[in-house]
Amino acid sequence: MSDSSTWTIGRLLEWTTDYLKQHGSSSPRLDAEVLLAHAHGCERIELYTAFKDEADDVLRQEFRELVKRRAEGSPVAYLVGVREFYSMEFHVNSDVLIPRPETEFVLLQLFDLVKDSNRSEAPLNIADVGTGSGNLACCIAKHLPNVTVLAIDIQEAALQVARQNADQHQVADRIQFIQSDLFAEVDTTQKFDYIVSNPPYIGEGERSTLPDDVVNQEPESALFAGPTGLEILEQLLQQSEERLHSGGWLISELSPIIAQRAKEMAQSGDAYTEASLVDDLAKLPRVLRVRKA
């Protein structure tokens, strides 16, 4: 960023957009706007009324450091420390997977199933397996006021982030957090009406297809399931047989690459009476929902 002429907000955005594009960003303008708004301490939309405002030295220095780290591969969400999910803001850091819009389809399926069951006002017990930042657990507790949620994660560092988000959204009183590898440490007598999950589902063979800022920055244990991508989901299907009430549902995000095989896996035994795939906005199978017999 040369100092040869006045640096306005608009000029900073234009220069940075080109710079990040050259350094491989898939959304350079959005990245530039989010980082500049963070450095400026304002909402992103406020930048549009400040294009002609001069950026002082302090702002430019802070912004320059953020842009440098973004160009080196740090995800924007980690740089600003937050990510929006289902119109709610969540704290994130490198201990947790960055929430993605696709995961909202897990929520939507849960809300539809609860509504169709006419149990929206009834007490419900729900497990969120692999809670990460707690985005699913917090949204569930926020939008279904009569539920209690057990938020499970294998990493204590992730649970610390999830607890922070539960406190922020004032739902901590209805979420219990437990460190566990799936249901291994959960009381065997505890049963659930619904189990939701965004488990690791990427196969090792897909590693080379992922963006560098995903595979090099986000927690590997939250991304990769094993050689095929089905390994964790297979365990989750098996364990959910014992953890769901009769007629209860497991709702899991998955990759379109493994979707059909995952559905066939769910249908291979007698534990589940229904198994279906739900498409995302790109018309790709993104969610598996199965009902216990």
C-alpha positions in Angstrom: 0.0 0.0 0.0 2.0 3.0 -1.3 1.5 6.4 0.4 1.8 8.3 -2.9 -1.7 9.7 -2.7 -4.6 9.9 -0.3 -5.9 6.5 0.9 -9.6 6.6 1.2 -11.9 3.8 2.3 -12.9 3.2 -1.3 -9.3 3.1 -2.6 -8.3 0.7 0.2 -11.0 -1.7 -0.8 -10.2 -1.5 -4.5 -6.5 -2.1 -3.9 -7.0 -4.9 -1.4 -9.6 -6.7 -3.6 -7.0 -6.9 -6.4 -4.3 -7.9 -4.0 -6.3 -10.8 -2.4 -7.5 -12.0 -5.8 -3.8 -12.3 -6.8 -3.2 -14.3 -3.7 -5.9 -16.9 -4.3 -8.9 -15.7 -2.4 -12.2 -17.0 -3.8 -14.1 -14.0 -2.4 -11.5 -11.1 -2.4 -14.0 -8.2 -2.3 -16.0 -9.7 0.6 -12.8 -10.6 2.4 -11.5 -7.0 2.0 -14.8 -5.5 3.3 -15.0 -7.8 6.3 -11.4 -7.1 7.3 -11.7 -3.4 6.8 -14.9 -3.1 8.8 -13.3 -5.1 11.6 -10.2 -2.8 11.6 -12.5 0.3 11.4 -14.8 -1.0 14.2 -17.9 -0.6 12.1 -20.5 -2.7 10.3 -19.6 -3.8 6.8 -22.6 -1.9 5.3 -21.3 1.4 6.9 -18.3 1.2 4.5 -20.5 2.1 1.6 -21.3 5.5 3.0 -17.6 6.1 3.8 -15.9 5.5 0.5 -14.5 9.0 0.2 -13.4 9.2 3.9 -9.7 9.2 4.4 -8.2 6.2 6.2 -5.8 7.4 8.9 -2.4 5.8 9.6 -3.7 3.7 12.6 -6.5 2.2 10.6 -4.2 1.5 7.6 -1.6 -0.2 9.8 -4.1 -2.5 11.4 -5.8 -3.3 8.1 -2.5 -3.9 6.5 -1.6 -6.6 9.0 -5.0 -8.3 8.6 -4.6 -8.3 4.8 -1.1 -9.7 5.1 -2.3 -12.6 7.2 -5.2 -13.3 4.9 -2.9 -13.4 1.9 -0.7 -15.9 3.8 -3.8 -18.2 4.2 -5.5 -17.3 7.5 -9.3 -17.6 7.2 -11.2 -14.3 7.5 -13.4 -15.7 10.3 -10.3 -16.5 12.4 -8.8 -13.1 11.8 -11.9 -11.2 12.9 -12.9 -13.9 15.5 -16.5 -14.2 14.6 -18.8 -15.9 12.0 -22.5 -15.5 11.3 -24.6 -18.6 11.3 -28.4 -18.7 11.0 -28.5 -14.9 11.6 -26.6 -15.3 14.9 -23.0 -14.3 15.5 -20.5 -16.9 16.9 -17.1 -16.6 18.3 -14.6 -18.8 16.4 -10.9 -19.5 16.6 -8.5 -22.2 15.2 -9.8 -24.7 17.7 -13.2 -25.0 15.9 -14.5 -25.5 12.4 -15.8 -22.3 10.8 -19.6 -22.6 10.6 -20.9 -22.8 7.0 -24.3 -22.0 5.4 -24.7 -25.7 4.4 -25.0 -26.7 8.0 -28.1 -24.6 8.3 -29.9 -27.4 6.4 -29.4 -29.6 9.5 -31.2 -27.0 11.6 -34.0 -26.6 9.1 -34.6 -30.3 8.9 -34.8 -30.5 12.7 -37.2 -27.6 13.0 -39.4 -29.1 10.3 -39.5 -32.5 12.0 -40.3 -31.0 15.3 -43.1 -28.9 13.8 -44.5 -31.9 11.9 -44.6 -33.9 15.1 -46.7 -31.2 16.8 -44.1 -31.2 19.6 -42.8 -27.7 19.3 -44.0 -26.8 22.8 -43.2 -30.2 24.3 -40.0 -30.9 26.4 -37.4 -32.5 24.1 -34.0 -33.9 24.6 -31.5 -33.3 21.8 -27.9 -34.2 21.3 -25.5 -32.2 19.2 -22.5 -34.5 18.4 -19.3 -32.8 17.4 -20.6 -29.4 18.5 -17.5 -27.4 17.7 -18.3 -23.7 18.1 -21.7 -24.7 19.5 -23.5 -23.1 16.5 -26.1 -25.9 16.2 -26.6 -26.3 19.9 -27.1 -22.6 20.5 -29.5 -22.1 17.6 -31.5 -25.1 18.7 -31.8 -23.8 22.3 -32.6 -20.3 21.0 -35.4 -21.3 18.7 -36.9 -24.3 20.6 -37.3 -22.9 24.1 -38.5 -26.2 25.6 -35.5 -28.3 24.7 -32.5 -29.3 26.6 -29.3 -30.0 24.5 -26.3 -32.2 25.2 -23.4 -30.7 23.3 -20.6 -33.2 22.7 -17.1 -32.7 21.4 -13.9 -34.7 21.6 -11.9 -31.5 22.1 -12.0 -29.6 25.3 -10.7 -26.5 23.5 -13.7 -26.6 21.2 -16.1 -26.9 24.2 -14.6 -23.7 25.7 -15.5 -21.8 22.5 -19.0 -23.4 22.5 -19.5 -22.4 26.2 -18.6 -18.8 25.4 -21.2 -18.7 22.6 -23.8 -20.3 24.8 -23.2 -17.6 27.4 -23.3 -14.8 24.7 -26.7 -16.1 23.4 -28.1 -16.6 26.9 -28.8 -20.3 26.4 -26.2 -21.8 28.6 -28.8 -22.9 31.2 -30.3 -25.4 28.7 -27.1 -26.8 27.2 -24.9 -29.4 28.9 -21.4 -29.7 27.6 -19.4 -32.9 27.7 -16.1 -34.0 26.3 -16.5 -37.3 24.6 -15.7 -39.3 21.5 -19.2 -39.5 20.1 -21.3 -41.0 22.9 -18.5 -42.9 24.6 -18.6 -40.8 27.8 -22.3 -40.1 27.8 -24.4 -41.9 30.5 -25.8 -45.1 28.8 -29.2 -44.4 30.2 -29.6 -41.1 28.5 -31.9 -41.2 25.4 -32.7 -38.5 22.9 -35.6 -37.4 20.7 -33.3 -36.1 18.1 -29.6 -36.3 17.4 -28.0 -33.7 15.1 -24.4 -33.7 13.9 -21.9 -32.1 11.5 -19.3 -34.8 11.9 -16.0 -35.1 10.0 -17.0 -36.5 6.6 -14.1 -35.8 4.2 -12.1 -38.7 2.9 -8.3 -38.6 2.7 -8.5 -38.8 -1.0 -10.2 -35.4 -1.1 -7.5 -33.6 0.8 -5.8 -32.2 -2.4 -9.1 -30.7 -3.6 -9.6 -28.5 -0.5 -8.6 -24.9 -0.4 -5.3 -24.2 1.4 -7.0 -22.0 4.0 -9.2 -24.9 4.9 -6.9 -27.9 5.0 -4.0 -25.9 6.5 -5.8 -23.8 9.0 -9.0 -25.5 10.3 -8.8 -28.4 12.8 -8.0 -31.6 10.9 -10.0 -33.7 13.4 -13.1 -31.8 12.5 -12.6 -32.3 8.7 -11.3 -35.8 8.0 -13.0 -39.0 8.9 -10.6 -41.5 7.4 -9.9 -43.1 4.0 -13.5 -43.0 2.7 -15.1 -40.2 4.7 -17.8 -42.6 6.0 -15.9 -43.8 9.1 -17.3 -41.4 11.7 -20.8 -41.4 10.2 -20.9 -45.2 10.4 -20.0 -45.1 14.1 -22.7 -42.4 14.6 -25.3 -44.5 12.9 -24.4 -47.5 15.1 -24.4 -45.6 18.4 -27.5 -43.6 17.6 -29.5 -46.9 17.5 -29.1 -47.2 21.2 -29.3 -43.5 22.0 -32.5 -42.5 20.2 -36.0 -43.0 21.6 -38.3 -45.1 19.3 -39.3 -42.9 16.4 -36.5 -40.5 17.1 -34.4 -39.0 14.3 -30.7 -38.7 13.5 -30.0 -35.7 11.3 -26.4 -35.4 9.9 -24.6 -33.2 7.5 -22.5 -35.1 4.9 -20.6 -34.7 1.7 -22.5 -35.3 -1.6 -19.6 -37.6 -2.5 -20.6 -40.1 0.2 -24.3 -39.4 0.4 -25.7 -42.4 -1.4 -23.4 -44.8 0.4 -24.3 -43.3 3.7 -28.0 -43.7 2.9 -27.5 -47.4 1.9 -25.5 -47.9 5.2 -28.5 -46.6 7.2 -30.9 -48.9 5.3 -28.7 -52.0 5.6 -30.1 -53.1 9.0 -33.4 -53.1 10.9 -32.6 -50.2 13.2 -34.0 -47.4 11.0 -37.4 -47.4 9.3 -36.8 -44.3 7.2 -33.7 -42.9 5.5 -33.6 -39.9 3.1 -31.3 -37.4 1.7 -32.0 -33.6 1.6 -30.5 -31.4 -1.0 -28.8 -28.0 -0.4 -29.4 -24.9 -2.5 -27.0 -26.2 -5.1 -29.2 -29.3 -5.5 -26.6 -31.5 -4.0 -27.4 -34.1 -1.2 -26.2 -32.4 2.0 -28.1 -33.9 4.9 -29.0 -37.5 5.9 -32.0 -38.0 8.1 -32.9 -41.4 9.5 -35.7 -42.5 11.9 -35.3 -45.2 14.5 -37.8 -48.0 14.3 
